[in-house]
């Protein structure tokens, strides 16, 4: 070996290098979590699109056909006051953390879908801070209350939590003529 040539010794990774990698991985994981939470938030505020089921062909029953009972809507109001108002406000007209559940625009967004679609959405994603914590009957009661706030007429029978029956009730913006 000549005097001009120096021996190159590979350096061991320092603890500083390891910390840089750890911080980088943690930052990437945090960024992924924030992106995922934002994606869930947007998805929870918009009605389902192409994957939604259409009403059973030939079914003429709509939300305007007396799909729920008045006593059921009263029970739904009690449940909504404890489970829904923290995001959707007391009148369910929407707040900072949740969209409106009342009005023609809401019904318009769900038009051509069924109460089965809406029931499934509420039951599996609400409340936002405790998804899937609503029971089937409680979900049906809350939907009955939502229908009453949207001025859909009450009927004699309660809204059933049965998905087959719910899938036969179409959501429309206005009563059929």
Backbone bond lengths (Angstrom), bond angles and torsions (degrees), N, CA, C in turn:
res aa  C-N    CA-C-N  psi(-1)  N-CA   C-N-CA  omega(-1)  CA-C   N-CA-C  phi
1 X - - - 1.428 - - 1.514 108.14 -
2 X 1.316 115.79 135.17 1.459 119.20 -179.66 1.500 109.93 -87.20
3 X 1.282 114.81 166.67 1.462 119.06 -178.80 1.526 111.88 -69.78
4 X 1.351 117.41 -23.46 1.473 120.58 178.43 1.520 111.86 -72.71
5 X 1.270 116.64 -27.29 1.461 120.57 -175.69 1.525 109.23 -87.54
6 X 1.280 113.75 130.87 1.458 118.79 178.14 1.517 108.74 -111.39
7 X 1.224 112.59 146.37 1.452 117.86 -179.93 1.521 108.93 -79.24
8 X 1.351 116.67 129.17 1.470 122.21 179.04 1.515 107.38 -94.76
9 X 1.317 114.45 124.44 1.453 120.08 179.91 1.524 107.29 -110.29
10 X 1.331 117.79 124.54 1.468 118.34 178.71 1.525 109.72 -64.12
11 X 1.316 114.40 137.86 1.457 120.03 -179.43 1.525 110.18 -87.74
12 X 1.289 115.79 141.49 1.448 121.17 174.42 1.528 107.67 -76.92
13 X 1.322 117.47 143.93 1.464 117.86 177.66 1.522 109.95 -62.27
14 X 1.286 115.10 132.70 1.460 119.54 179.41 1.521 109.59 -81.40
15 X 1.314 115.16 165.55 1.462 118.66 177.62 1.516 110.56 -64.76
16 X 1.314 117.22 -26.29 1.467 121.29 177.74 1.533 110.13 -65.04
17 X 1.346 116.52 -42.56 1.466 120.72 178.28 1.525 110.78 -62.37
18 X 1.325 116.39 -41.94 1.459 120.07 179.29 1.518 111.14 -64.42
19 X 1.323 117.43 -42.05 1.471 120.63 178.30 1.520 111.35 -63.43
20 X 1.315 116.74 -37.37 1.466 120.07 177.57 1.522 110.03 -61.35
21 X 1.313 117.44 -42.56 1.464 121.16 178.39 1.528 110.95 -65.89
22 X 1.332 117.10 -43.76 1.464 121.17 179.97 1.526 110.44 -61.57
23 X 1.325 116.81 -45.44 1.469 120.70 179.63 1.530 109.82 -63.18
24 X 1.325 117.14 -41.05 1.464 120.94 179.02 1.522 111.85 -61.91
25 X 1.327 116.65 -44.55 1.464 121.02 178.85 1.529 110.29 -64.58
26 X 1.322 117.67 -43.13 1.472 121.38 178.81 1.530 110.96 -62.93
27 X 1.319 117.26 -42.26 1.470 120.64 179.08 1.517 110.12 -63.64
28 X 1.316 117.41 -41.16 1.462 120.45 178.34 1.530 110.62 -64.14
29 X 1.333 116.91 -42.69 1.465 120.78 178.92 1.522 110.93 -63.66
30 X 1.316 117.84 -42.70 1.465 121.35 178.05 1.529 110.57 -62.97
31 X 1.312 116.30 -42.78 1.464 119.86 178.21 1.513 111.44 -61.06
32 X 1.323 117.37 -40.65 1.458 121.71 177.63 1.523 110.80 -64.12
33 X 1.322 117.27 -41.51 1.468 121.14 178.44 1.530 110.96 -62.99
34 X 1.313 117.55 -43.96 1.469 121.40 179.27 1.524 109.63 -62.97
35 X 1.328 117.31 -44.24 1.467 120.61 178.98 1.528 110.30 -61.30
36 X 1.342 117.67 -44.37 1.458 121.89 -178.91 1.527 110.85 -63.84
37 X 1.330 117.54 -43.35 1.467 121.35 178.81 1.519 110.66 -63.13
38 X 1.323 117.51 -40.94 1.460 120.70 178.46 1.522 110.60 -65.64
39 X 1.317 117.47 -38.61 1.464 121.35 178.41 1.520 110.04 -64.02
40 X 1.333 118.16 -43.78 1.459 121.52 178.60 1.520 110.94 -63.76
41 X 1.329 117.38 -40.24 1.459 121.54 -179.41 1.522 110.68 -62.16
42 X 1.325 117.25 -44.62 1.467 120.83 179.29 1.521 109.87 -66.31
43 X 1.326 117.51 -42.46 1.465 120.82 -179.05 1.519 111.06 -64.38
44 X 1.319 117.68 -36.12 1.456 120.67 -178.65 1.517 112.33 -71.09
45 X 1.322 118.41 -19.24 1.450 120.66 -176.47 1.517 113.20 -98.81
46 X 1.313 118.91 -3.43 1.458 119.72 179.51 1.513 109.60 -121.41
47 X 1.329 117.07 142.49 1.459 119.54 -179.38 1.529 111.12 -66.20
48 X 1.322 116.67 155.89 1.446 119.17 179.24 1.517 110.95 -62.71
49 X 1.307 116.86 150.08 1.455 120.28 -177.75 1.524 111.12 -106.94
50 X 1.324 120.73 -110.84 1.450 121.55 -169.15 1.522 116.50 -63.41
51 X 1.319 119.15 -30.07 1.455 120.13 -174.45 1.520 112.84 -77.29
52 X 1.309 118.31 -5.55 1.462 120.68 -177.03 1.527 110.84 -67.19
53 X 1.321 114.57 149.88 1.454 120.04 178.84 1.520 109.58 -84.66
54 X 1.277 116.62 143.60 1.459 120.95 175.14 1.520 108.46 -85.56
55 X 1.319 115.57 160.62 1.459 120.28 177.42 1.525 109.32 -62.83
56 X 1.304 115.51 154.83 1.451 120.97 178.14 1.525 108.40 -60.18
57 X 1.336 117.59 128.93 1.466 119.14 179.91 1.525 110.96 -55.93
58 X 1.299 115.90 138.29 1.456 121.06 178.72 1.513 113.48 86.03
59 X 1.309 117.84 -8.34 1.459 120.69 179.50 1.519 109.03 -76.79
60 X 1.314 115.65 122.71 1.462 119.37 -179.99 1.521 111.22 -102.02
61 X 1.306 116.76 0.89 1.457 120.56 -178.50 1.522 109.93 -76.51
62 X 1.333 116.03 132.69 1.458 121.60 178.26 1.522 109.33 -129.00
63 X 1.317 116.07 178.19 1.461 120.77 177.44 1.526 110.71 -65.91
64 X 1.334 117.34 -12.19 1.464 122.16 -179.75 1.525 111.31 -91.56
65 X 1.343 117.87 4.67 1.465 122.65 -176.24 1.529 113.41 -97.66
66 X 1.312 118.94 21.73 1.462 120.73 -178.43 1.515 111.52 69.77
67 X 1.334 117.31 55.57 1.463 122.70 -173.91 1.519 113.76 -78.82
68 X 1.325 118.75 -10.49 1.468 122.23 -176.17 1.529 108.23 -139.50
69 X 1.323 116.60 170.37 1.468 120.30 176.15 1.531 109.92 -107.98
70 X 1.327 115.45 155.63 1.466 120.46 179.45 1.535 112.19 -60.71
71 X 1.360 118.82 -44.09 1.473 118.07 177.84 1.541 112.14 -61.44
72 X 1.316 116.99 -34.52 1.456 120.14 178.14 1.532 110.59 -65.56
73 X 1.326 116.62 -40.75 1.471 120.00 177.86 1.529 110.51 -62.74
74 X 1.334 117.70 -36.92 1.470 121.11 177.01 1.525 110.95 -62.89
75 X 1.340 116.32 -42.70 1.468 119.54 176.17 1.524 109.99 -63.37
76 X 1.313 115.63 -40.07 1.462 120.37 179.00 1.512 112.01 -62.96
77 X 1.330 116.62 -35.23 1.468 120.11 177.63 1.525 110.37 -62.03
78 X 1.325 116.37 -43.31 1.469 120.16 178.52 1.529 111.00 -61.54
79 X 1.324 116.32 -44.77 1.473 119.79 178.55 1.516 111.21 -65.20
80 X 1.328 116.72 -43.99 1.470 120.81 -179.38 1.522 110.66 -61.59
81 X 1.337 116.42 -38.89 1.472 119.48 179.96 1.528 111.63 -63.40
82 X 1.316 117.31 -30.04 1.465 118.46 -180.00 1.525 113.09 -94.66
83 X 1.328 118.41 -22.17 1.471 120.09 -174.03 1.528 114.53 -113.98
84 X 1.338 118.61 -25.69 1.473 120.70 -169.74 1.527 114.64 -110.40
85 X 1.318 116.72 -27.77 1.468 119.48 -170.23 1.519 113.90 -70.77
86 X 1.329 118.06 -21.04 1.468 117.96 179.71 1.524 111.36 -64.74
87 X 1.329 118.35 -25.46 1.473 121.17 177.52 1.537 112.21 -108.69
88 X 1.333 116.71 -38.09 1.468 121.15 -172.74 1.531 113.51 -99.61
89 X 1.323 117.21 2.78 1.467 124.71 -179.59 1.537 111.42 71.18
90 X 1.329 116.32 168.81 1.458 122.72 -172.44 1.529 112.72 -61.84
91 X 1.322 117.65 -39.96 1.466 120.71 -178.95 1.531 112.24 -90.47
92 X 1.323 117.55 6.96 1.462 125.65 -177.70 1.533 112.70 58.08
93 X 1.338 115.83 21.83 1.473 120.91 179.86 1.525 111.73 -84.95
94 X 1.307 117.28 6.23 1.458 120.88 176.21 1.505 112.39 100.27
95 X 1.300 114.46 152.26 1.453 121.40 179.54 1.507 109.83 -147.54
96 X 1.294 115.35 -165.74 1.461 121.19 -178.43 1.527 111.69 -63.09
97 X 1.334 116.90 -34.08 1.459 120.35 -174.63 1.520 115.33 -104.36
98 X 1.328 118.01 -4.05 1.463 119.47 -178.40 1.511 111.73 -152.28
99 X 1.337 117.00 146.01 1.458 120.69 -178.48 1.534 112.19 -74.05
100 X 1.294 115.45 167.17 1.460 121.63 176.15 1.525 109.81 -65.43
101 X 1.317 115.63 144.15 1.461 122.02 175.37 1.523 110.54 -113.33
102 X 1.336 115.80 9.05 1.458 121.90 -174.48 1.523 110.24 -130.15
103 X 1.330 115.56 139.44 1.456 120.45 172.26 1.515 113.69 118.31
104 X 1.336 115.12 165.16 1.467 119.89 -176.64 1.531 113.44 -62.79
105 X 1.327 117.53 -30.75 1.465 119.13 178.74 1.522 110.86 -66.94
106 X 1.326 116.41 -37.21 1.462 120.58 178.28 1.521 109.37 -65.52
107 X 1.325 116.15 -49.15 1.465 119.39 179.03 1.527 110.38 -63.09
108 X 1.328 116.70 -37.42 1.457 120.41 178.02 1.519 112.34 -62.38
109 X 1.322 116.70 -37.33 1.464 120.62 -179.80 1.529 111.56 -66.68
110 X 1.323 117.31 -27.45 1.460 121.80 -178.39 1.529 112.65 -101.07
111 X 1.347 117.66 -3.04 1.462 121.22 -179.28 1.520 110.21 -55.44
112 X 1.281 115.75 140.27 1.462 127.26 -178.82 1.528 111.74 83.22
113 X 1.310 117.73 -5.39 1.458 120.86 173.34 1.520 107.76 -98.39
114 X 1.308 116.39 -177.90 1.461 120.04 -177.25 1.528 110.95 -119.33
115 X 1.330 114.40 167.50 1.465 118.05 174.01 1.530 110.29 -63.38
116 X 1.322 117.01 -25.79 1.467 120.34 175.24 1.522 111.22 -61.94
117 X 1.340 116.47 -41.57 1.463 120.49 177.78 1.522 110.93 -63.71
118 X 1.329 116.30 -46.48 1.461 120.95 -179.43 1.523 110.82 -65.91
119 X 1.331 116.42 -43.42 1.465 121.25 178.01 1.527 110.54 -57.15
120 X 1.333 116.43 -47.45 1.459 121.02 -179.41 1.526 110.68 -61.53
121 X 1.314 116.67 -42.31 1.477 121.23 -179.77 1.530 110.72 -61.64
122 X 1.335 116.50 -48.05 1.472 120.75 -178.93 1.528 110.08 -66.07
123 X 1.325 116.38 -46.29 1.459 120.18 -174.97 1.520 113.11 -66.02
124 X 1.322 117.99 -32.69 1.468 119.76 -175.96 1.524 113.87 -95.01
125 X 1.337 118.42 -17.34 1.470 118.76 -175.16 1.524 114.69 -120.75
126 X 1.312 118.14 -7.23 1.463 120.44 -175.71 1.517 110.94 -117.32
127 X 1.322 115.92 156.67 1.457 126.90 -14.78 1.522 110.44 -64.52
128 X 1.315 115.66 157.23 1.459 120.96 -173.14 1.525 112.05 -58.47
129 X 1.332 117.19 -32.83 1.462 119.61 -178.80 1.529 113.52 -87.32
130 X 1.340 116.37 -3.20 1.471 120.49 178.03 1.532 109.46 -154.56
131 X 1.339 117.97 63.82 1.469 120.45 -178.48 1.523 112.00 -55.33
132 X 1.308 115.17 147.98 1.473 123.74 177.87 1.527 113.22 66.54
133 X 1.320 117.11 17.71 1.468 118.84 -179.70 1.527 112.30 -93.63
134 X 1.321 117.94 -9.16 1.463 120.99 177.89 1.529 109.26 -82.58
135 X 1.321 115.79 137.36 1.454 119.52 174.01 1.528 110.12 -75.11
136 X 1.316 116.79 165.38 1.465 120.70 -178.75 1.529 111.66 -62.74
137 X 1.333 117.36 -45.26 1.463 119.92 179.56 1.524 111.38 -66.65
138 X 1.319 117.11 -38.60 1.459 120.82 178.26 1.530 110.57 -64.26
139 X 1.320 116.94 -40.05 1.465 120.64 177.07 1.520 110.21 -62.52
140 X 1.324 117.94 -44.14 1.471 121.66 178.41 1.526 110.09 -61.85
141 X 1.325 117.56 -41.05 1.468 121.17 178.59 1.535 111.15 -63.27
142 X 1.324 116.63 -42.66 1.470 120.50 179.06 1.527 110.25 -64.34
143 X 1.327 117.35 -40.55 1.468 119.63 176.52 1.525 110.93 -63.31
144 X 1.319 116.99 -38.84 1.468 120.45 176.97 1.528 109.81 -60.41
145 X 1.304 117.51 -42.87 1.462 121.35 177.60 1.525 111.09 -63.36
146 X 1.333 116.81 -43.49 1.465 120.34 177.17 1.531 110.61 -59.51
147 X 1.324 116.67 -43.15 1.468 119.91 178.88 1.523 110.72 -62.68
148 X 1.327 116.69 -39.74 1.472 119.29 179.45 1.529 110.83 -65.45
149 X 1.335 117.66 -40.08 1.466 120.77 177.74 1.527 111.83 -65.95
150 X 1.326 116.53 -26.12 1.458 121.37 177.98 1.533 111.70 -89.74
151 X 1.322 115.79 13.25 1.462 123.93 175.11 1.529 113.99 65.06
152 X 1.332 116.77 24.48 1.459 121.05 172.51 1.521 107.19 -78.03
153 X 1.328 117.99 135.77 1.472 119.49 -175.41 1.531 112.46 -70.46
154 X 1.321 114.56 146.29 1.467 120.97 174.65 1.521 108.43 -79.43
155 X 1.315 115.55 156.96 1.461 121.70 176.26 1.516 109.31 -123.10
156 X 1.309 115.22 -162.39 1.461 121.18 -178.97 1.531 111.80 -85.73
157 X 1.335 116.63 -35.28 1.460 120.96 -175.01 1.521 110.99 -95.76
158 X 1.335 114.61 150.81 1.457 120.09 175.66 1.525 110.41 -76.91
159 X 1.308 115.05 153.09 1.460 121.61 174.01 1.518 107.46 -69.13
160 X 1.307 116.38 124.55 1.459 121.73 -177.59 1.520 110.65 -85.42
161 X 1.336 118.32 146.58 1.467 120.39 174.26 1.533 112.52 -82.05
162 X 1.324 117.32 9.07 1.454 122.19 179.89 1.528 110.19 -75.37
163 X 1.342 117.08 119.55 1.463 121.44 -175.61 1.523 113.08 -62.66
164 X 1.312 118.70 -34.07 1.466 120.08 178.56 1.525 109.29 -64.42
165 X 1.327 117.03 -46.94 1.469 120.49 179.21 1.523 111.10 -64.78
166 X 1.333 117.49 -42.37 1.465 121.08 -179.60 1.527 111.46 -64.90
167 X 1.328 116.77 -32.95 1.470 120.55 -178.91 1.528 112.23 -73.00
168 X 1.308 117.15 -8.26 1.469 121.04 177.48 1.529 112.06 -94.14
169 X 1.324 117.09 -2.91 1.472 120.93 -178.47 1.524 108.37 -107.62
170 X 1.329 115.51 112.16 1.459 120.96 -177.89 1.526 111.11 -82.03
171 X 1.310 115.54 146.55 1.466 121.76 173.44 1.522 106.82 -95.55
172 X 1.319 116.07 126.78 1.464 121.56 176.18 1.523 108.50 -131.22
173 X 1.317 116.11 153.25 1.460 121.32 -178.41 1.529 111.31 -66.20
174 X 1.325 115.67 -38.58 1.464 121.44 -176.28 1.517 109.54 -132.02
175 X 1.339 116.50 160.55 1.468 118.29 175.76 1.531 110.21 -63.84
176 X 1.323 116.69 146.88 1.467 118.75 176.14 1.533 109.65 -65.63
177 X 1.305 114.47 148.93 1.487 117.93 -178.14 1.484 112.31 -87.60
